[in-house]
Amino acid sequence: MFLAGHAGLFVAYGLLLAPARGAAVGVVVLVLHGAFYAATDGVLMAAAAGSVPARLRSSGLALVQTGQAGARFACSLLFGAAWTAWGAHTALAAATAALAGCTVAVVAVRPGQVAR
């Protein structure tokens, strides 16, 4: 499910990079972005819950969420810097390539985990 959410984000990025424009594209991109959050945030918490001792579960999950929020904040700053330096299209293409690369790396490193 986690990778499926990222696949949806990848498709959304592709739609933004495509020459097609219009309200329908915007709606589809927003739906895919929402599906990305739905498929990743809850799944991450469920996966992390199993590796945290019961007595520390709330603190452990809070730490995971804090790390995720911090990473998203850092990425937003880097994306903004790339947008400023390279322009919107190149920055989004770089982010799409990075997402694809990370997805391939996860599948290569943890093939048994991906199938679940």
C-alpha positions as CSV (number, residue, x, y, z in Angstrom):
1,M,0.0,0.0,0.0
2,F,2.8,2.4,0.9
3,L,4.4,2.0,-2.6
4,A,1.0,2.3,-4.2
5,G,0.6,5.7,-2.6
6,H,4.0,6.7,-4.0
7,A,3.0,5.4,-7.4
8,G,0.0,7.7,-7.3
9,L,2.2,10.6,-6.4
10,F,4.5,9.7,-9.4
11,V,1.5,9.8,-11.7
12,A,0.4,13.1,-10.3
13,Y,3.9,14.5,-11.0
14,G,3.7,13.1,-14.5
15,L,0.4,14.8,-15.1
16,L,1.9,18.1,-13.9
17,L,4.9,17.7,-16.3
18,A,2.6,16.7,-19.2
19,P,1.5,19.4,-21.7
20,A,-2.2,18.8,-20.9
21,R,-3.9,21.5,-18.9
22,G,-7.3,22.3,-17.5
23,A,-9.5,21.8,-14.5
24,A,-9.7,18.1,-15.0
25,V,-6.0,17.7,-14.7
26,G,-6.0,19.8,-11.5
27,V,-8.7,17.7,-10.0
28,V,-7.0,14.4,-10.8
29,V,-3.7,15.7,-9.4
30,L,-5.4,16.8,-6.2
31,V,-7.2,13.4,-5.9
32,L,-3.9,11.5,-6.5
33,H,-2.1,13.7,-3.9
34,G,-4.8,13.0,-1.4
35,A,-4.6,9.3,-2.1
36,F,-0.9,9.5,-1.6
37,Y,-1.4,10.8,1.9
38,A,-4.1,8.3,2.7
39,A,-2.0,5.4,1.5
40,T,1.2,6.4,3.3
41,D,0.5,8.2,6.6
42,G,-1.6,5.5,8.1
43,V,0.4,2.7,6.7
44,L,3.6,4.2,8.1
45,M,2.0,4.4,11.6
46,A,0.8,0.8,11.4
47,A,4.2,-0.4,10.3
48,A,6.0,1.5,13.0
49,A,3.6,0.4,15.7
50,G,4.7,-3.2,15.4
51,S,8.3,-2.2,16.1
52,V,7.8,-0.1,19.1
53,P,7.2,-1.6,22.6
54,A,3.7,-1.3,23.8
55,R,4.6,0.9,26.8
56,L,6.4,3.4,24.5
57,R,4.0,3.2,21.6
58,S,2.5,6.7,21.8
59,S,5.9,8.3,22.2
60,G,7.4,6.1,19.5
61,L,4.7,7.0,17.0
62,A,5.0,10.6,17.9
63,L,8.7,10.4,17.2
64,V,8.1,8.8,13.8
65,Q,5.5,11.4,12.9
66,T,7.9,14.2,14.0
67,G,10.6,12.7,11.8
68,Q,8.3,12.5,8.9
69,A,7.1,16.1,9.3
70,G,10.7,17.3,9.6
71,A,11.7,15.4,6.5
72,R,8.7,16.9,4.5
73,F,9.6,20.4,5.8
74,A,13.2,19.9,4.7
75,C,12.1,18.6,1.3
76,S,9.8,21.5,0.8
77,L,12.7,23.9,1.4
78,L,14.9,22.0,-1.0
79,F,12.1,21.9,-3.6
80,G,11.6,25.6,-3.2
81,A,15.3,26.3,-3.7
82,A,15.3,24.1,-6.8
83,W,12.2,25.9,-8.2
84,T,13.9,29.2,-7.6
85,A,17.2,28.1,-9.1
86,W,16.0,25.9,-12.0
87,G,12.4,26.8,-12.7
88,A,9.2,24.9,-12.0
89,H,9.4,22.3,-14.8
90,T,13.0,21.3,-14.1
91,A,12.5,21.2,-10.3
92,L,9.4,19.0,-10.7
93,A,11.2,16.7,-13.2
94,A,14.1,16.4,-10.7
95,A,11.6,15.5,-7.9
96,T,9.9,13.0,-10.1
97,A,13.3,11.4,-10.9
98,A,14.2,11.3,-7.3
99,L,10.9,9.7,-6.4
100,A,11.4,7.0,-9.1
101,G,14.9,6.4,-7.9
102,C,13.9,6.0,-4.3
103,T,11.1,3.7,-5.2
104,V,13.4,1.5,-7.3
105,A,15.9,1.4,-4.4
106,V,13.2,0.3,-1.9
107,V,12.1,-2.5,-4.2
108,A,15.7,-3.6,-4.7
109,V,16.7,-3.4,-1.0
110,R,13.5,-4.9,0.5
111,P,11.8,-7.1,-2.2
112,G,10.1,-9.3,0.4
113,Q,8.6,-6.4,2.2
114,V,7.2,-4.8,-1.0
115,A,5.1,-7.9,-1.8
116,R,3.2,-7.7,1.5
